[in-house]
């Protein structure tokens, strides 16, 4: 059984699928685009609220403002692993978009998920991202105005998990020029204008 279902009562009724089957079924139109494959199991993607999209847009703007020569920024693009194909809100991968015409990236330097109603699953995805060698993983939590930062990936977990909240500034370890002031990230536009 997939580790992501550990402790779930319905886990014994799940039939895992491979990444290859997932791709083929997708090519044949047999799998809805509103799902993602996580540890061999199909999960519905969460709908995106206005708050989710607003925070996502702010983070994308911050990443686009950086000079990331040799890297590409992917929004909601798949990362293919041995048994999963998560589609993080944002990922910064080595290479250019031209490198991913025939296959999706298998890892990233930085992955960011915005968690409004998806916090539990986004925390479980840490196993997948760590196993894929994603150097740094952020879970941005607008409801609590906090960011969890996962670093030092090991085989299926991150050795360091830190939570930043309040008036803190969070700087990426991989891309130090990415510096996020939490109050500014989470303030509504009318408050930012003051």
Beta strands, then each sheet from edge to edge (+ up, - down):
strand 1: 35-38
strand 2: 41-44
strand 3: 71-75
strand 4: 79-80
strand 5: 85-86
strand 6: 90-94
strand 7: 110-114
strand 8: 136-141
strand 9: 146-153
strand 10: 158-165
strand 11: 169-171
strand 12: 179-181
sheet 1: 1+ 2-
sheet 2: 3+ 6- 7+ 8+ 9- 10+
sheet 3: 4+ 5-
sheet 4: 11+ 12-
end
